[in-house]
Amino acid sequence: MSITVTLLIDPRRNMLKGLLAEYSTGRNKEDAINKTLEKINRSLPRDAQVVNFEIGTYTTPVTRRTYAVGIVVYNAPLEKKSFTELTIKERRELLAGVLESFNYNPKVLNISEIARMFGVSRDSIYYDIEQILKERKINR
């Protein structure tokens, strides 16, 4: 048996991306599939979202053993960090997403509140916004 997997990863979703492959033997197809699904469910990260999966079975001609193979593609949430634990890069990515939602207009942001949330100075937030706008070549 051979398996070919092609995977397209969307880097815009900030999640842990993964692929699991498990197999089991069983008395029959149903038994082999159930054992494979149990293994997969034990291995999936907590709160994982299954993007796609495939379960296949085959029986060997001589021994008449039935095998089930399961492949699962999933997204799982990253560990949640408080805003004060974010790196500069993570903070800027978050700010860039907010700015994008408001057509890169920094006037809609409450700089003092954002600075308090991230545990940094207002100057740091102003500098972050300046760098984001510069990276995207937006003049304001």
Steps between C-alpha positions, in 0.01 A plus 500: 500500500633844421366837606568840345408810696491854365443767758429869449571706812339839553757705694244772576337284766716517807452140611703188552465298181541125504464170323443168677523154351402191698423138418357195677412142430166344582279197466305679226479841331282654768727383782815625323340839425381543861845421638660747257252773594570440870874546438440818298268648762757436774773668294309811391589816695235642729243719318639400159285575197511220245545652155486173306538127558508175310464143627588208277502125557663204336513128566813299432438215256690225684441568871162668444597762756308826472683830542358851526708809431383847602645836404378820666589862422423739785537852637543547872499823698837623613559541870328814613732774619407814678560819304793589726679176406495563124823569314537821301439306179181338639380836632555663161322214320200548726504878454540459123189282490300760691633780280413305187142465625479881520667569165831584672357805676685525835262774622239236586732348763515603864879502536496537880271200542702287258825592678343403835380164359847412368682640803713737291527875456286702263819581310552129435152470352549812286829354375334164427228671296760706316693184408185317390399787274855525364509125423175527310610826334199692626532876541286663765 
